[in-house]
């Protein structure tokens, strides 16, 4: 049994007639009040719906609710291909991974301190100790896990042992400048969020602002995306750009870009932590 609070119901699968009516009817029969609803049908016919609801001070049986949703679908609906997820609307537990740059981490720490992050930062992990004084000001555990003298796999195993202490729901790469191996990524499928300092898919890899400067670009940008086993090619959650011109050096562009990066990362995290993002192939559907 679940004590009432706000919850988010996520549904996706092949579109068919009556799906919205079905979900809203089941929620009504369970005495639940819908306070927000969004839906989208892709050109390929895939249906996505996010329904936020509450039930006052009553209790409801979440398993019974999900069972009814799954087993009483309208005629013609593909029961095997439709999925439901029910999440309490609450802060997510996260661990932040960083290297040397402070701007994205600092933005997250300040938002966390003022209850604007929709998440609880359980710890910060870094392969350098440069940012420990900053993190210490916010009373958050800092773990220095050096990569020196270790293979990539050995270093990641050390990080995984640290993460096991906290069991985070999501990992946030706030300028963590090491490529993660498939073995590590597979431990957190669709649960690692990265900020990349360019407008993907342009300028993948190292030194994107130098690449952008050499191409004479007129805009620079940042991309927040889920991490998969293809470098900087996971589903894109949020992006933004800023105009630049020929008078600016690569260093100037990097300075301007930092402001874009920290805002885009914060926007993406808000979407993910509020259960507004569906993964569909290599695309992120945001409702």
DOSEDO-975237 format. One record per atom (N, C-alpha, C): x, y, z. Coordinates in steps of 0.2 Angstrom, whole numbers, padded with zeros to 4 digits, always signed. Each point is the difference from the previous one (the first is absolute). Layout:
// residues N
XYZ ...
// end
This chain:
// residues 287
+0004-0006+0000 -0004+0006+0000 +0004+0006+0000 -0002+0005-0003 +0004+0007-0001 -0004+0005+0003 +0004+0004+0005 -0003+0006+0003 +0000+0005-0006 -0006+0003+0000 -0001+0005-0006 +0005+0006+0001 +0003+0001-0006 +0004+0006-0002 -0001+0001-0007 +0004+0005-0003 +0000+0000-0007 +0004-0005-0003 -0003-0003-0006 +0004-0006-0003 +0000+0002-0008 +0004-0003-0003 +0001+0001-0008 -0001-0007-0003 -0005-0001-0004 -0001-0006-0004 +0003+0001-0007 +0004-0004-0002 +0003+0000-0007 -0002-0006-0004 -0002+0001-0006 -0003-0005-0005 +0003+0001-0006 +0002-0005-0004 +0002+0000-0007 -0001-0006-0003 -0001+0000-0007 -0001-0006-0004 -0004+0002-0006 -0001-0005-0004 -0004+0002-0006 -0006+0003+0001 -0002+0005-0004 -0006+0004+0001 -0006-0004-0003 -0005+0001+0004 -0007-0003-0002 -0005+0004+0003 -0007-0001-0002 -0005+0004+0002 -0002-0002+0007 -0001+0005+0004 -0003-0001+0007 +0005+0000+0005 +0007+0001-0001 +0005+0000+0005 -0001+0005+0005 -0001+0006-0002 -0001+0006+0005 -0006-0001+0005 -0005-0002-0004 -0006-0002+0004 +0001-0006+0005 +0003-0005-0002 +0002-0005+0004 +0004+0002+0007 +0005+0004-0001 +0004+0001+0005 -0004+0005+0005 -0003+0005-0003 -0004+0005+0005 -0006-0004+0003 -0003-0005-0003 -0005-0003+0003 +0002-0005+0006 +0006-0003-0001 +0002-0004+0005 +0002+0004+0006 +0004+0006-0001 +0001+0004+0006 -0006+0003+0003 -0005+0001-0004 -0006+0003+0004 -0003-0006+0004 +0000-0006-0002 -0003-0005+0004 +0004-0002+0006 +0006+0002+0000 +0004-0001+0006 +0000+0007+0005 -0004+0004-0002 -0001+0006+0004 +0006+0005+0000 +0003+0000-0006 +0006+0004-0001 -0002+0006-0004 +0003+0006+0001 -0001+0006-0003 +0006+0002-0005 -0002+0001-0006 +0005+0002-0005 +0001+0007+0000 +0006+0002+0001 +0002+0008+0001 +0004+0002-0007 +0003-0005-0003 +0003+0003-0007 +0001-0007-0004 -0001+0002-0007 +0001-0006-0004 +0003+0003-0007 +0004-0004-0003 +0003+0001-0006 +0001-0006-0004 -0001+0001-0007 +0001-0006-0004 +0002+0002-0007 +0003-0005-0003 +0003+0001-0007 +0000-0006-0003 -0001+0000-0007 +0000-0005-0004 +0005+0001-0006 +0005-0004+0000 +0006+0001-0005 -0003-0001-0007 +0004+0002-0005 -0002-0002-0007 +0000-0007-0002 +0004-0004+0004 +0000-0007-0001 -0006-0004+0004 -0004+0004+0004 -0006-0003+0003 +0002-0002+0007 +0005+0002+0003 +0001-0001+0007 -0003+0005+0005 -0003-0002+0005 -0004+0004+0004 +0003+0001+0007 +0001+0006+0002 +0003+0001+0007 -0005+0005+0004 +0000-0002+0006 -0005+0004+0005 +0003+0001+0007 +0000+0006+0002 +0002+0001+0007 -0006+0003+0004 -0002-0004+0005 -0006+0002+0004 +0002+0001+0007 +0000+0006+0003 +0001+0002+0007 -0007+0000+0004 +0000-0003+0005 -0006-0001+0004 +0001+0000+0007 -0005+0002+0004 +0000+0000+0007 -0006-0004+0003 +0000-0002+0006 -0006-0003+0003 -0002+0003+0007 +0002+0006+0002 -0002+0003+0006 +0004-0004+0006 -0004-0001+0005 +0003-0004+0006 -0002-0007+0000 -0002-0003-0006 -0002-0007+0000 +0006-0004-0002 -0001-0006+0000 +0005-0005-0002 -0002-0004-0006 +0004-0002-0004 -0002-0004-0006 +0005-0006-0001 -0002-0005-0003 +0004-0006-0001 +0004+0001-0007 +0006+0002+0000 +0004+0001-0006 +0000-0006-0005 +0001-0006+0003 +0000-0006-0004 -0006-0002-0003 -0006+0001+0004 -0006-0001-0003 -0002+0005-0005 +0002+0006+0000 -0001+0005-0005 +0004-0002-0006 +0006-0002+0000 +0004-0002-0006 -0003-0006-0003 -0002-0005+0004 -0003-0006-0002 -0006+0002-0004 -0004+0004+0002 -0006+0002-0004 +0002+0004-0006 +0004+0004+0000 +0002+0004-0006 +0003-0005-0005 +0004-0005+0002 +0003-0005-0005 -0005-0005-0003 -0005-0002+0004 -0004-0005-0002 -0007+0001-0003 -0002+0007+0001 -0006+0002-0003 +0000+0005-0006 +0006-0001-0004 +0001+0005-0005 -0006-0001-0005 -0001+0005-0004 -0005+0000-0005 +0001-0005-0005 -0005-0002-0003 +0000-0005-0006 +0004+0003-0005 +0005-0004-0003 +0005+0002-0005 +0006+0003+0002 +0001+0001+0007 +0006+0002+0003 +0005-0006+0000 +0006+0002-0001 +0006-0005+0000 +0002-0001+0008 -0003-0004+0003 +0002-0001+0007 +0007-0001+0002 +0003-0005-0004 +0007-0002+0001 +0005+0006-0001 -0002+0005-0005 +0004+0005-0002 -0001+0007+0004 -0005+0000+0004 -0001+0006+0004 +0003-0001+0007 +0003+0005+0002 +0003+0000+0007 -0003+0006+0004 +0000-0001+0007 -0002+0005+0005 +0005+0000+0005 +0002+0006+0002 +0004+0001+0006 -0003+0005+0005 +0000-0002+0006 -0003+0005+0005 +0005+0002+0005 +0001+0007+0000 +0005+0002+0005 -0002+0005+0005 +0001+0000+0006 -0002+0005+0005 +0004+0007-0002 -0004+0005+0000 +0004+0007-0002 +0004+0002+0006 +0006-0001+0000 +0005+0001+0005 +0007+0002-0003 +0004+0002+0005 +0007+0002-0003 +0004-0007-0001 +0004+0000-0005 +0004-0005-0002 +0006+0000+0004 +0003-0006+0001 +0007+0000+0003 +0005-0001-0005 +0005+0005+0000 +0005+0000-0005 +0007+0000+0003 +0005-0002-0004 +0007+0002+0001 +0003+0003-0006 +0004+0006+0002 +0003+0004-0006 +0007-0002-0001 +0002-0001-0006 +0007-0002-0002 +0003+0006-0003 +0006+0002+0002 +0003+0006-0002 +0008-0001-0001 +0003+0005-0004 +0007-0001-0001 +0004+0006+0003 +0001+0006-0004 +0003+0006+0003 -0005+0006-0001 -0004+0000-0005 -0004+0006-0001 -0006+0001+0005 -0001+0006+0003 -0004+0001+0005 -0007+0003-0002 -0001+0003-0006 -0006+0004-0001 -0006-0004+0000 +0000-0006-0003 -0007-0004+0000 -0001-0003+0007 +0005-0002+0004 +0000-0003+0006 -0003+0006+0005 +0003+0006-0001 -0002+0005+0005 -0007+0002-0001 -0002+0000-0007 -0008+0001-0001 -0004-0005+0003 +0002-0006+0000 -0004-0005+0003 +0000+0000+0008 +0005+0002+0003 +0001+0000+0007 -0004+0006+0002 +0000+0006-0003 -0004+0006+0002 -0008-0002-0001 -0002-0003-0005 -0007-0002-0001 -0002-0005+0005 +0005-0005+0002 -0002-0004+0005 -0001+0003+0007 +0005+0005+0002 +0000+0003+0006 -0007+0004+0001 -0003+0003-0006 -0006+0004+0000 -0006-0004-0002 +0001-0007+0000 -0006-0005-0001 -0003+0002-0007 +0004+0000-0005 -0002+0002-0007 +0002-0006-0004 +0003-0005+0002 +0003-0005-0004 -0005-0006-0001 -0005-0001+0004 -0004-0006-0001 +0003-0007+0001 +0006+0001+0004 +0004-0006+0001 +0004+0001+0007 +0002-0006+0002 +0005+0000+0006 +0007-0002-0002 +0005+0005+0001 +0006-0002-0002 +0003-0004+0006 +0001-0007-0001 +0003-0004+0005 +0007+0001+0001 +0004+0001-0006 +0007+0001+0000 +0003+0002-0006 +0006+0003+0000 +0003+0002-0006 +0007-0005+0000 +0001-0002-0006 +0006-0005-0002 +0004+0004-0005 +0007+0000+0001 +0004+0003-0005 +0007-0004+0000 +0003+0000-0006 +0006-0003-0001 +0006+0005+0002 -0002+0006+0002 +0005+0005+0003 -0003+0003+0006 +0004+0003+0004 -0003+0002+0007 -0001+0008+0000 +0001+0003-0006 +0000+0007-0001 -0007+0003+0003 -0005-0003-0001 -0007+0003+0001 -0002-0002+0007 +0004-0004+0004 -0002-0002+0007 -0002+0006+0004 +0004+0006+0000 -0002+0006+0004 -0007+0003-0001 -0001+0000-0007 -0007+0002-0002 -0006-0004+0003 +0001-0006-0001 -0005-0005+0002 -0001+0000+0008 +0006+0001+0003 +0000+0000+0007 -0005+0006+0003 +0000+0005-0004 -0004+0006+0003 -0007-0002+0000 -0002-0005-0003 -0008-0002+0000 -0001-0006+0004 +0005-0003+0003 -0001-0005+0005 -0002-0007-0004 +0003-0001-0006 -0002-0006-0004 +0007-0004+0000 -0001-0006+0001 +0006-0005+0000 +0004+0001-0007 +0006+0000+0000 +0004+0001-0006 +0005-0006+0000 +0000-0004-0005 +0005-0006-0001 +0005+0001-0005 +0006+0000+0001 +0006+0001-0004 +0002-0007-0002 -0002-0002-0007 +0002-0007-0002 +0005+0002-0006 +0006-0001+0001 +0005+0002-0005 +0001-0005-0005 +0001+0002-0006 +0001-0005-0006 +0007-0001-0001 +0005+0003+0004 +0007-0001-0001 +0002-0007+0002 +0004-0003-0005 +0003-0007+0001 -0006-0005-0001 -0005+0001-0002 -0006-0005-0001 -0002+0000-0007 -0002-0006-0003 -0003+0000-0006 -0007+0003+0000 -0003+0001-0005 -0007+0003+0000 -0004-0005+0004 +0000-0006-0002 -0004-0005+0004 +0001+0000+0007 +0006+0000+0002 +0002+0000+0008 -0003+0007+0003 +0001+0005-0004 -0003+0007+0003 -0008+0000+0001 -0003-0003-0005 -0007+0000+0000 -0003-0005+0005 +0004-0006+0002 -0002-0004+0005 +0001+0003+0007 +0005+0005+0000 +0000+0003+0007 -0005+0005+0000 -0003+0004-0005 -0005+0004+0000 -0007-0004+0002 +0000-0006-0003 -0006-0004+0001 -0001-0002+0008 +0006-0001+0003 +0000-0002+0007 -0003+0006+0004 +0002+0006-0002 -0002+0006+0003 -0007+0001-0001 -0003-0001-0006 -0007+0001-0002 -0004-0005+0004 +0003-0006+0001 -0004-0005+0004 -0002+0003+0007 +0003+0004+0003 -0001+0003+0006 -0007+0004+0000 -0001+0003-0005 -0006+0004-0001 -0006-0002-0004 +0002-0005-0005 -0006-0003-0004 -0004+0006-0003 +0003+0004-0004 -0003+0006-0003 -0005-0002-0005 -0005+0003-0002 -0005-0001-0005 +0003+0003-0007 +0004+0005+0001 +0003+0003-0006 +0007+0002+0001 +0004+0000-0005 +0007+0003+0000 +0000+0006-0004 +0002+0006+0002 +0001+0006-0004 +0007+0001-0001 +0002+0000-0006 +0007+0002-0002 +0000+0008-0002 +0002+0003+0006 +0001+0008-0001 +0007+0001-0002 +0001+0000-0006 +0007+0000-0003 +0005-0005+0003 -0002-0006+0000 +0004-0006+0001 +0003-0002-0006 +0007+0001-0001 +0003+0000-0006 +0004-0006-0001 -0003-0006+0001 +0002-0006-0001 -0005-0004-0004 +0002-0004-0005 -0005-0004-0004 -0001-0006+0004 -0007-0002+0001 -0002-0006+0004 +0000-0006-0005 +0002-0006+0003 +0000-0006-0004 -0007-0003+0000 -0001-0004-0005 -0007-0003+0000 -0002-0004+0006 +0005-0003+0003 -0001-0004+0007 -0003+0005+0005 +0003+0006+0001 -0003+0005+0004 -0007+0002-0001 +0000+0002-0007 -0007+0003-0002 -0005-0005+0001 +0001-0006-0001 -0005-0005+0000 -0003-0001+0007 +0004+0002+0005 -0002+0000+0007 -0006+0005+0001 +0000+0005-0004 -0005+0006+0001 -0004+0001-0006 -0004-0004-0003 -0003+0001-0007 -0005+0006+0001 +0001+0005-0005 -0004+0006+0000 +0000+0003+0007 +0005+0000+0003 +0000+0003+0007 +0007+0004+0001 +0003+0001-0005 +0006+0005+0000 -0001+0005-0005 +0000+0007+0003 -0001+0006-0004 +0006+0004-0001 +0002+0002-0006 +0006+0003-0001 -0001+0007-0003 +0004+0005+0001 +0000+0006-0003 +0006+0001-0005 -0002+0001-0006 +0006+0000-0005 +0000+0008-0002 +0006+0002-0001 +0002+0007-0002 +0000+0001-0007 -0006-0002-0003 -0001+0002-0007 -0007-0002-0002 -0002+0003-0006 -0007-0002-0002 +0000-0006-0004 +0000-0006+0003 +0000-0006-0003 -0005-0001-0006 +0002-0003-0005 +0006-0005-0001 +0006+0004-0003 +0000+0006+0000 +0006+0004-0002 +0006+0000+0005 +0006-0001-0002 +0006+0001+0004 +0000-0005+0006 -0001-0006-0002 +0001-0006+0005 +0007+0000+0003 +0001-0002+0006 +0006-0002+0003 +0003+0006+0003 +0007+0000+0000 +0004+0005+0004 +0000+0007-0004 +0002+0005+0004 +0001+0007-0003 -0006+0002-0004 -0006+0000+0002 -0005+0002-0005 +0000+0007-0002 +0002+0005+0005 +0000+0007-0001 +0006+0002-0005 +0005-0004+0000 +0006+0001-0004 -0003-0002-0007 -0003-0006-0001 -0003-0002-0006 -0005+0005-0003 -0004+0003+0005 -0005+0005-0002 +0003+0006-0003 +0005+0002+0004 +0004+0006-0002 +0003+0000-0007 +0003-0006-0001 +0003-0001-0007 -0004-0001-0005 -0007-0002+0001 -0005+0000-0005 -0003+0007-0001 +0001+0004+0004 -0003+0007+0000 -0007+0000+0001 -0003-0004+0005 -0007+0000+0001 -0003+0006+0003 -0006+0001-0001 -0004+0006+0002 -0004-0001+0006 -0001-0007+0002 -0003-0001+0006 +0004-0006+0004 +0000+0000+0006 +0003-0005+0004 -0006-0003+0005 +0001-0006+0002 -0006-0003+0004 +0002-0005+0005 -0005-0003+0003 +0002-0005+0005 -0006-0005-0001 +0002-0006+0002 -0005-0006-0001 +0000-0004+0006 -0006-0002+0003 +0000-0004+0006 -0003-0007-0003 +0003-0005+0001 -0003-0007-0003 +0001-0006+0005 -0003-0005-0001 +0001-0006+0003 +0006-0003-0003 +0004-0004+0005 +0006-0003-0003 -0001-0007-0002 +0002-0002-0006 +0000-0007-0002 +0007-0002-0002 +0001-0005-0004 +0006-0003-0002 +0003+0004-0006 -0003+0005-0003 +0002+0003-0005 +0002+0007+0002 +0006+0002-0001 +0003+0007+0003 -0004+0006-0002 -0003+0003+0005 -0004+0006-0001 -0006-0001-0005 -0003-0006+0000 -0005-0001-0005 -0006-0003+0003 -0001+0001+0007 -0006-0003+0003 -0006+0005-0001 -0006-0002+0002 -0006+0004-0001 +0001+0007+0003 -0002+0005-0004 +0001+0007+0002 -0006+0002+0004 +0001+0003+0006 -0005+0002+0004 -0002+0008-0001 +0006+0004+0000 -0001+0007+0000 +0006+0003-0004 -0001+0005-0003 +0005+0004-0004 -0002+0008+0000 +0006+0003-0001 -0001+0008-0001 +0006+0002-0003 -0001+0006-0003 +0006+0003-0004 +0000+0008+0002 +0006+0002-0002 +0002+0008+0002 +0003+0002-0006 -0001+0006-0003 +0003+0003-0005 +0007+0002+0001 +0005-0001-0004 +0007+0003+0001 +0002+0003-0007 +0006+0003+0000 +0002+0003-0006 +0008-0001-0001 +0002+0003-0006 +0007-0001-0002 +0005+0003+0005 -0002+0005+0004 +0004+0004+0004 +0002-0005+0007 -0004-0005+0001 +0001-0004+0006 +0005-0005-0001 +0005-0001+0004 +0005-0006+0000 -0004-0006+0002 +0004-0006+0000 -0002-0006+0002 -0001+0000+0008 +0004+0004+0003 -0001+0001+0007 -0006+0004+0002 -0001+0005-0004 -0006+0004+0001 -0006-0005-0001 +0000-0004-0005 -0006-0004-0001 -0001-0005+0006 +0006-0003+0002 -0001-0004+0006 -0003+0003+0006 +0002+0006+0001 -0003+0004+0006 -0008+0001-0001 -0001+0002-0006 -0008+0001-0001 -0003-0007+0000 +0003-0005-0002 -0003-0007+0000 -0001-0003+0006 +0004+0002+0005 -0001-0002+0007 -0007+0002+0003 -0002+0006-0002 -0007+0002+0003 -0005-0004-0004 +0000-0002-0006 -0005-0004-0003 +0000-0007+0003 +0006-0003+0001 +0001-0006+0002 -0004-0001+0007 +0001+0004+0005 -0003-0001+0006 -0007+0001+0000 -0003+0004-0004 -0007+0001-0001 -0003-0006-0003 +0003-0002-0005 -0003-0006-0004 +0000-0006+0004 +0005-0001+0004 +0000-0006+0005 -0005+0000+0005 -0001+0006+0003 -0005+0001+0005 -0007-0001-0003 -0001+0002-0006 -0007-0001-0004 -0001-0007-0001 +0005-0003-0002 -0001-0008-0002 -0001-0004+0007 +0003+0002+0005 -0001-0004+0006 -0007+0001+0003 -0002+0006-0001 -0007+0002+0002 -0005-0004-0003 +0001-0001-0007 -0005-0004-0004 +0001-0008+0002 +0006-0002+0001 +0001-0007+0002 -0003-0002+0007 +0002+0005+0004 -0002-0002+0007 -0008+0001+0001 -0003+0004-0004 -0007+0000+0000 -0004-0005-0004 +0004-0005-0002 -0003-0006-0004 -0003+0003-0007 +0003+0004-0003 -0003+0003-0006 +0003-0003-0007 +0005-0004+0001 +0004-0002-0006 -0001-0008-0001 -0002-0002-0006 +0000-0006-0002 +0006-0002-0005 +0002-0006+0000 +0005-0002-0004 -0003-0004-0006 +0001+0002-0006 -0003-0003-0006 +0006-0001-0005 +0003-0006+0000 +0005-0001-0004 +0006+0004+0002 +0003+0004-0004 +0005+0005+0002 -0003+0007+0000 -0006+0000+0001 -0003+0007+0001 -0003+0001+0007 +0000+0006+0003 -0003+0001+0006 -0007+0004-0001 -0006-0003+0002 -0006+0004-0001 -0001+0003+0006 -0001+0007+0000 -0001+0004+0006 -0007+0002+0000 -0004-0001+0006 -0007+0002+0000 +0000+0005+0006 
// end
